[in-house]
Amino acid sequence: MPACTESATVQRVADDDWVAEIGEQLPVSPLSALGLFLAALIGVRLAGEQLSNRALLESVFPLLAATAVVFADRWLVARDVSTRDRLTVFGYGLGGFLAAFLVTALHLYVLYLEETGARAPLYLLLMGGTVGVGAGTVAGIYEIRQRAATREAKRQSERLEEFASVVSHDLRNPLSVAQGRLRAAFTSGDPEHLHEVDAALTRMDELIDESLSVARSGTQVEDPYEVPLVELASEAWTVVETDDATYEVVGDRPLRVDPKRAKQLFENCYRNAIEHGREDVHVRVGPCDGGFFVADDGPGIPEDERDAVLEQGYSTSAEGSGLGLAIVRAVADAHGWRVTITESESGGARFEFTRGG
């Protein structure tokens, strides 16, 4: 697969993104490693005690807790939770381990002072810490869900502000045209003016639909499932007015998506290539490291404009709404994808969509 570059990355990320970068370099998920380590220690102790009733009673709940931590981490990975959020859950789990370990140690110390003691105190510390990991993991998952809800609320607020901006600004021009032509029709009686009124109203309807699409696409994807890249790309191509344009899919991979929204992303990428390229523009779609790309052999996008083209309202055409690529960005955000714009092999534009950290 061709590697995805990181130049001209268009995504607002936190200043502490180095945390995610470190996490991505680790050979194994820290939370899974911690859970497996604790489960292995408990299993070794059970084997040493030859599965005695006492050992089973002491170990069954901590062993279940350690196993549940591993399954919880795998569940987070399966749901494409970002590396940073999974490290947050690990931090909560480790904090739970240390807190439970400390409480158990204090309790054992009290027993020591009372000269009652405890059998296998080190193992009791381990069991207490293991239960703490489980509790901390649950707390961590709750925390990242709250963070995700906050981030989504902020994104939705930004989308609604953008939509309000379009309604209050971009609709004024076609509305003025419709009003002027309608007055002219009443004054002159020429029905030709009504055709211009109809065109202006159609334009307003398109602007409203596209703005609503931007606002709605910012929501998180619910219940995504795997769909082949070839299927998404091909079905999206069939609903776009392509004229003499052509396309090809140069590879395949499964993508975990909401198919309806993902097709909208491909459709808008195709339309952008066709509207800004030659009549016979050629579009290529294929997998790359961590995601997929959509490239064309058109005129490309200047490097100093690549950060701006995905913003709502940006357009190089007087008739353009500036919303097509904003919808692409919104759909990518909803799926947790990072959008990178580079130059294609033929000198055109190349949009890369990769999993964000």
ZIFEN-V978525 format. One record per run of one state. SS is the DSSP state (hx for helix, st for strand, lp for the rest). FROM is the first residue (numbers start at 0). LEN is the number of residues. Records with the same first field share a line. If there is no record, write none. Layout:
SS=FROM-LEN  FROM-LEN
//
This chain:
lp=0-1  2-6  10-7  25-4  48-4  78-4  113-7  188-3  217-7  237-8  249-4  257-1  276-5  288-2  296-6  305-18  335-1  343-5  355-2
st=1-1  8-2  224-4  245-4  253-4  281-7  290-6  336-7  348-7
hx=17-8  29-19  52-26  82-31  120-68  191-26  228-9  258-18  302-3  323-12
//
